[in-house]
Amino acid sequence: MTTKELLYIEDALGHEQFFENNCKALAGQIQDPELKNYVNHLVEQHKQTFQNFYGLL
């Protein structure tokens, strides 16, 4: 893997962590159960994407 590819993966990992953390914070503030469930689903998607990128290393 090239240095540029590794930097891309590192950047992508950071973005996924950022999105996951923001979704978690938002889910804690949402009152509507359906919307809260959807945002929690997004948290899980970002966790999975993070793991997929991490697996490339």
C-alpha positions in Angstrom: 0.0 0.0 0.0 1.3 3.4 -0.9 1.8 6.3 1.5 -1.0 8.2 -0.2 -3.4 5.2 0.2 -2.5 4.9 3.9 -3.1 8.6 4.4 -6.5 8.2 2.8 -7.4 5.4 5.1 -6.2 7.3 8.1 -8.4 10.3 7.0 -11.4 8.0 6.4 -11.0 6.5 9.9 -11.0 9.9 11.4 -14.1 10.9 9.5 -16.0 7.8 10.5 -15.1 8.3 14.2 -16.3 11.9 13.9 -19.6 10.9 12.4 -20.1 8.1 14.9 -19.5 10.4 17.8 -21.7 13.1 16.5 -24.5 10.7 15.8 -24.2 9.3 19.3 -24.4 12.8 20.8 -27.5 13.6 18.6 -29.2 10.3 19.5 -28.9 11.3 23.2 -30.9 14.5 22.5 -33.7 13.1 20.3 -37.1 12.5 21.9 -38.8 10.9 18.9 -38.3 7.1 19.2 -38.4 6.4 15.5 -35.9 9.2 14.7 -33.7 8.1 17.6 -33.7 4.5 16.3 -32.7 5.8 12.8 -29.8 7.8 14.2 -28.6 4.9 16.3 -28.7 2.8 13.1 -26.4 5.4 11.6 -24.0 5.0 14.6 -23.8 1.3 13.8 -23.2 1.9 10.1 -20.3 4.3 10.9 -18.9 1.7 13.4 -19.0 -0.9 10.7 -17.4 1.4 8.1 -14.7 2.2 10.5 -14.0 -1.5 11.1 -13.9 -2.1 7.3 -11.3 0.6 6.8 -9.4 -0.5 9.8 -9.3 -4.0 8.4 -7.4 -2.7 5.4 -4.5 -2.0 7.6 
